[in-house]
Amino acid sequence: MKFLPSVITYFIQSRSTVKNIKLLMKFLMILLLMILTFSILFHYIMELENQTYSWLTGLYWTLTVMTTLGFGDITFTSDLGRLFSIIVLLSGVLFLLVLLPFTFIQFFYAPWIDAQSKSRTPRELPSETKNHVIITNYDPLSAALIEKLNFFEIDYVMLVEDIATAVDLYDKGYKVAIGNLDDPETYKKLRVNSAAMVLAVGSDELNTNISFTVRELSETVPIVSTINSDASDDILRLAGSTHVFQFHKILGRALARRTVGSDARANIIVNTNGIIIAEAPVTGTPLVGKSIKNCGLRETTGVNIIGIWERGSFENVTPDSVISKNSVLVLAGNDKMFSLYDELFCIYHPSTSPVIIIGKGRVGRATAETLEEKGIEYVIIEKNPMIAENDPKVIIGDVADLTVLQIAGIYETRSIIVTTKNDATNINLTIYCRRLRSDVQIISRSTSARNISTLHRAGADLVLTYDSLGANTIYNLLQKDEVMMVTEGLDLFKMKVPVSLVGKSLIESEIRAKTNCTVVAIGTEGKYEVNPNPKIPLKYGDEILLIGTVDSEKRFIKYFNSNV
């Protein structure tokens, strides 16, 4: 019912609709005149047969015959009457059962449905719309970004050319507008001059057209474009794109950065404002079996353990949390602290065995390039000989073949990175590799977010997805690095100190107990103190840098915003 006024507005404003309604009314008038004529003739013919009925009975007979109900309670006895009955019956079949339904559907019902669809998928945004994100295509990346925009209550609109697709997306809960992606008028109607960002996530050619079109209308609006080919980078920037991303390559780099490498040194995941978040495996180090309070890590290096990964599950730590041989520590500190950490732990389980990369697609190649930059040896297993291109570091064969894995060094390697774009294949390979090696680190790519938990259950230690990585990168641009993804489902985010926490120390605030978020640093006038003293009161205007899962982030915002 809430859409009824807008539907009626669309319906009556269309010239074709008004014309169709007039034609429908003419047809109904002809039908009504026919019914009245038959009712009058009914009386005259009945009088010729010496039968008398009321005018209402004449109308009743006409309608029952025309609709083919034919109750048989009133009948003619003469041939003239029977001939008249046949004419009325055939007229009813033609006009009531054939022409009326088709006329109603064509001239009223179909235009009404069309108006209803258009009312749900407008072609223009209100004039006061501003600070919104215009998204020019629907894909998993767009869906992941929209979920984040909805959570932080940032307005957006998804531009779609096809009305059927637009209605389908609208019914799924998305804010949709109809328009041609290459038409300047479309972006004018979507208030591009007051938008916070335009996101182009189509083909390279389409994104170039969109960037050029939008840039003609606004010189300031940020345009973020995705690309599939390296060659398109310069073209898109020339066309007007502010930021150009090849997320398959970014995903490959992220997968490579997560490998344990050749020793027990910390792997830097995030480095912002002088604050470093890193992960460090502990297998074979003196930390195994010790509790957080007894490991002495903060006293000797200054780094703080802010969480532990246990086979894909992130756990907040307490002083009594015990470090197991499968633990991967999530650490916070600065350059000096991590230099001390690496000096202490670089001596443990050094390895020259290459990292195994499964798949030499775009993600696999980007992973290999990053490992090469880090000086980490690797081999790639690729099934398709056409992709191998005589690369000496590529082993051609099926990963399901144990011989191929043995040649690659399955029993010596410390890390396996699964990069194929088929989630079913990734799950199968993860299970197989985990069965062969219970102690190896397995990092996997996931194409769909719904398969993340399945890959963890299959044995993956870490899982990264293209859409989540891309959504977080774009959101960081939108919010100027307010949120950074540490890993799938684990974010590093900034918040102004809520009024309800001003004057309270971190111990008194009970942030971790209430939200499962961990405070990494406190910022005053842009300068951050990593691993701050938990007894110092929080001040108004300060920023707190926190790390936590998506659910923890939601709990923090909900709990402390409600207590401002």
Backbone hydrogen bonds, N-H to C=O, Kabsch-Sander energy under -0.5 kcal/mol:
donor,donor_aa,acceptor,acceptor_aa,energy
4,L,1,M,-1.6
7,V,3,F,-2.5
8,I,4,L,-2.7
9,T,5,P,-2.3
10,Y,6,S,-2.4
11,F,7,V,-2.4
12,I,8,I,-2.7
13,Q,9,T,-1.5
14,S,10,Y,-0.8
18,V,14,S,-1.9
19,K,15,R,-2.3
20,N,16,S,-2.5
21,I,17,T,-2.4
22,K,18,V,-1.9
23,L,19,K,-2.0
24,L,20,N,-2.4
25,M,21,I,-2.5
26,K,22,K,-2.1
27,F,23,L,-2.1
28,L,24,L,-2.3
29,M,25,M,-2.2
30,I,26,K,-2.3
31,L,27,F,-2.4
32,L,28,L,-2.5
33,L,29,M,-2.6
34,M,30,I,-2.1
35,I,31,L,-2.1
36,L,32,L,-2.3
37,T,33,L,-2.3
38,F,34,M,-2.4
39,S,35,I,-2.0
40,I,36,L,-2.1
41,L,37,T,-2.5
42,F,38,F,-1.9
43,H,39,S,-1.1
43,H,40,I,-0.5
44,Y,40,I,-1.6
45,I,41,L,-2.5
46,M,42,F,-2.1
47,E,43,H,-2.2
48,L,44,Y,-1.6
49,E,45,I,-1.1
50,N,47,E,-1.5
51,Q,46,M,-3.3
58,G,54,S,-1.7
59,L,55,W,-2.0
60,Y,56,L,-2.5
61,W,57,T,-2.7
62,T,58,G,-2.2
63,L,59,L,-2.3
64,T,60,Y,-2.2
65,V,61,W,-2.1
66,M,62,T,-2.7
67,T,63,L,-2.0
68,T,65,V,-1.4
69,L,64,T,-1.6
70,G,64,T,-1.7
82,R,78,S,-2.1
83,L,79,D,-2.7
84,F,80,L,-2.4
85,S,81,G,-2.3
86,I,82,R,-2.0
87,I,83,L,-2.2
88,V,84,F,-2.6
89,L,85,S,-2.5
90,L,86,I,-2.9
91,S,87,I,-2.3
92,G,88,V,-2.3
93,V,89,L,-2.4
94,L,90,L,-2.3
95,F,91,S,-3.0
96,L,92,G,-2.0
97,L,92,G,-1.5
98,V,93,V,-0.6
99,L,94,L,-2.9
100,L,95,F,-2.1
102,F,98,V,-1.5
103,T,99,L,-2.9
104,F,100,L,-2.8
105,I,101,P,-2.6
106,Q,102,F,-2.6
107,F,103,T,-2.6
108,F,104,F,-1.7
109,Y,104,F,-2.7
110,A,105,I,-3.2
112,W,108,F,-2.3
113,I,109,Y,-2.6
114,D,110,A,-2.4
115,A,111,P,-2.5
116,Q,112,W,-2.4
117,S,113,I,-2.4
118,K,114,D,-2.4
119,S,115,A,-2.1
120,R,116,Q,-1.1
121,T,117,S,-1.3
125,L,189,K,-2.8
129,T,126,P,-1.9
131,N,194,S,-3.0
133,V,155,D,-1.7
134,I,197,M,-2.6
135,I,133,V,-0.6
135,I,157,V,-2.7
136,T,199,L,-2.5
139,D,137,N,-0.5
143,A,139,D,-2.5
144,A,140,P,-2.3
145,L,141,L,-2.2
146,I,142,S,-2.8
147,E,143,A,-1.9
148,K,144,A,-1.5
149,L,145,L,-2.7
150,N,146,I,-2.8
151,F,147,E,-1.7
152,F,148,K,-2.0
153,E,150,N,-1.1
154,I,149,L,-2.9
155,D,153,E,-0.5
157,V,133,V,-2.4
158,M,175,K,-2.6
159,L,135,I,-3.3
159,L,157,V,-0.6
160,V,158,M,-0.5
160,V,177,A,-2.6
166,A,162,D,-2.2
167,V,163,I,-2.7
168,D,164,A,-2.1
169,L,165,T,-2.4
170,Y,166,A,-2.6
171,D,167,V,-2.6
172,K,168,D,-0.9
173,G,170,Y,-1.9
174,Y,169,L,-2.2
176,V,174,Y,-0.7
177,A,158,M,-2.5
178,I,122,P,-2.4
179,G,160,V,-1.7
183,D,180,N,-1.4
186,T,183,D,-0.9
187,Y,183,D,-1.1
188,K,184,P,-1.9
189,K,185,E,-2.3
190,L,186,T,-1.1
191,R,188,K,-1.6
192,V,187,Y,-2.1
194,S,191,R,-1.3
195,A,192,V,-1.3
196,A,132,H,-2.7
197,M,132,H,-1.3
198,V,222,P,-2.3
199,L,134,I,-3.3
200,A,198,V,-0.6
200,A,224,V,-3.1
201,V,199,L,-0.6
207,N,203,S,-2.9
208,T,204,D,-1.8
209,N,205,E,-2.0
210,I,206,L,-2.7
211,S,207,N,-2.6
212,F,208,T,-2.3
213,T,209,N,-2.3
214,V,210,I,-2.8
215,R,211,S,-2.5
216,E,212,F,-1.2
217,L,213,T,-0.7
217,L,214,V,-0.9
218,S,214,V,-2.0
224,V,198,V,-2.9
224,V,222,P,-0.5
225,S,223,I,-0.5
225,S,243,H,-2.7
226,T,200,A,-1.8
227,I,245,F,-2.2
232,S,229,S,-1.3
233,D,230,D,-1.5
235,I,231,A,-0.6
236,L,232,S,-2.5
237,R,233,D,-2.0
238,L,234,D,-2.4
239,A,235,I,-1.9
240,G,236,L,-0.7
240,G,237,R,-0.6
241,S,236,L,-2.6
242,T,223,I,-1.8
243,H,223,I,-2.2
245,F,225,S,-2.6
247,F,245,F,-0.7
249,K,246,Q,-1.0
250,I,246,Q,-1.9
251,L,247,F,-2.7
252,G,248,H,-1.9
253,R,249,K,-2.2
254,A,250,I,-2.3
255,L,251,L,-2.5
256,A,252,G,-2.1
257,R,253,R,-2.3
258,R,254,A,-0.8
258,R,255,L,-0.6
259,T,256,A,-1.3
263,D,260,V,-0.8
264,A,345,F,-0.8
264,A,348,Y,-0.9
267,N,279,E,-3.7
268,I,266,A,-0.6
269,I,277,I,-3.1
270,V,277,I,-2.1
272,T,275,I,-2.5
275,I,272,T,-2.6
276,I,333,G,-3.2
277,I,270,V,-3.0
278,A,331,L,-2.3
279,E,267,N,-2.4
280,A,329,L,-2.0
282,V,327,S,-1.4
285,T,282,V,-2.5
288,V,285,T,-1.3
289,G,323,I,-3.7
290,K,287,L,-2.0
292,I,321,S,-1.8
293,K,319,P,-2.4
295,C,291,S,-1.2
300,T,296,G,-1.8
301,T,297,L,-2.3
302,G,297,L,-0.8
302,G,298,R,-0.9
304,N,332,A,-2.6
306,I,304,N,-0.8
306,I,330,V,-2.5
307,G,330,V,-1.0
308,I,315,E,-2.2
309,W,328,V,-2.9
310,E,308,I,-0.5
310,E,313,S,-2.5
311,R,326,N,-0.5
313,S,310,E,-1.0
314,F,312,G,-0.5
315,E,308,I,-2.6
321,S,318,T,-2.0
323,I,290,K,-2.9
324,S,322,V,-0.5
327,S,324,S,-1.3
328,V,309,W,-1.9
329,L,280,A,-2.6
330,V,307,G,-3.0
331,L,278,A,-3.3
331,L,329,L,-0.6
332,A,304,N,-2.1
333,G,276,I,-1.8
338,F,334,N,-2.3
339,S,335,D,-2.0
340,L,336,K,-1.8
341,Y,337,M,-2.0
342,D,338,F,-2.7
343,E,339,S,-1.9
344,L,340,L,-1.6
345,F,341,Y,-2.0
346,C,342,D,-2.0
348,Y,345,F,-1.4
351,S,262,S,-2.6
355,V,377,E,-2.7
356,I,415,S,-2.2
357,I,355,V,-0.6
357,I,379,V,-3.1
358,I,356,I,-0.5
358,I,417,I,-3.0
359,G,357,I,-0.7
359,G,381,I,-2.6
365,R,361,G,-2.7
366,A,362,R,-2.0
367,T,363,V,-2.2
368,A,364,G,-2.2
369,E,365,R,-2.4
370,T,366,A,-1.8
371,L,367,T,-2.2
372,E,368,A,-2.2
373,E,369,E,-1.9
374,K,370,T,-1.7
375,G,372,E,-1.0
376,I,371,L,-2.8
377,E,375,G,-0.5
379,V,355,V,-2.5
380,I,393,K,-2.9
381,I,357,I,-2.8
382,E,380,I,-0.6
382,E,395,I,-2.2
387,I,384,N,-1.0
388,A,384,N,-1.0
389,E,385,P,-0.9
391,D,388,A,-1.3
394,V,391,D,-1.9
395,I,380,I,-3.8
396,I,394,V,-0.6
397,G,382,E,-1.8
397,G,395,I,-0.5
401,D,398,D,-2.0
402,L,400,A,-0.7
404,V,401,D,-0.5
405,L,401,D,-1.7
406,Q,402,L,-2.5
407,I,403,T,-2.2
408,A,404,V,-1.8
409,G,405,L,-1.1
410,I,405,L,-2.2
412,E,409,G,-1.4
413,T,409,G,-2.6
416,I,441,Q,-2.8
417,I,356,I,-3.2
418,V,416,I,-0.5
418,V,443,I,-3.0
419,T,358,I,-2.3
419,T,417,I,-0.6
423,D,421,K,-0.7
426,N,422,N,-2.3
427,I,423,D,-2.6
428,N,424,A,-2.2
429,L,425,T,-2.7
430,T,426,N,-2.2
431,I,427,I,-2.3
432,Y,428,N,-2.0
433,C,429,L,-2.8
434,R,430,T,-2.4
435,R,431,I,-1.9
436,L,432,Y,-1.7
437,R,433,C,-2.4
441,Q,414,R,-2.3
443,I,416,I,-2.9
443,I,441,Q,-0.5
444,S,462,L,-2.5
445,R,418,V,-2.1
446,S,464,L,-2.4
451,N,448,S,-1.6
452,I,449,A,-1.5
455,L,451,N,-2.3
456,H,452,I,-2.0
457,R,453,S,-2.3
458,A,454,T,-1.8
459,G,455,L,-0.7
459,G,456,H,-0.9
460,A,455,L,-2.5
461,D,442,I,-2.5
462,L,442,I,-1.5
464,L,444,S,-2.0
466,Y,446,S,-0.8
469,L,465,T,-1.9
470,G,466,Y,-2.4
471,A,467,D,-2.7
472,N,468,S,-2.4
473,T,469,L,-1.9
474,I,470,G,-2.5
475,Y,471,A,-2.5
476,N,472,N,-2.4
477,L,473,T,-1.5
478,L,474,I,-2.0
479,Q,475,Y,-2.5
480,K,477,L,-0.6
481,D,476,N,-3.4
484,M,492,L,-3.2
486,V,484,M,-0.6
486,V,490,L,-2.6
487,T,490,L,-1.8
488,E,463,V,-0.5
490,L,487,T,-2.6
491,D,548,G,-2.9
492,L,484,M,-4.1
493,F,491,D,-0.5
493,F,546,L,-2.5
494,K,482,E,-2.7
495,M,544,I,-1.8
497,V,542,D,-2.6
501,L,498,P,-1.9
502,V,498,P,-0.7
502,V,499,V,-0.9
503,G,538,L,-3.3
504,K,501,L,-2.2
506,L,536,I,-0.5
507,I,534,P,-1.9
509,S,505,S,-2.3
510,E,506,L,-1.1
511,I,506,L,-0.6
514,K,510,E,-2.3
515,T,511,I,-2.4
516,N,511,I,-0.5
516,N,512,R,-2.1
517,C,511,I,-0.7
518,T,547,I,-2.5
520,V,518,T,-0.5
520,V,545,L,-3.5
521,A,545,L,-1.4
522,I,529,E,-1.6
523,G,543,E,-3.4
524,T,527,K,-2.7
527,K,524,T,-1.8
528,Y,526,G,-0.5
529,E,522,I,-2.6
530,V,528,Y,-0.7
531,N,520,V,-2.9
536,I,533,N,-1.4
538,L,504,K,-2.6
542,D,539,K,-1.6
543,E,523,G,-2.4
544,I,495,M,-3.0
545,L,521,A,-2.9
546,L,493,F,-3.0
546,L,544,I,-0.6
547,I,518,T,-2.2
548,G,491,D,-2.1
550,V,489,G,-1.2
553,E,549,T,-2.4
554,K,550,V,-2.1
555,R,551,D,-2.3
556,F,552,S,-2.4
557,I,553,E,-2.3
558,K,554,K,-2.7
559,Y,555,R,-2.9
560,F,556,F,-2.4
561,N,556,F,-0.5
561,N,557,I,-1.6
562,S,558,K,-1.1
563,N,560,F,-0.6
564,V,561,N,-1.0
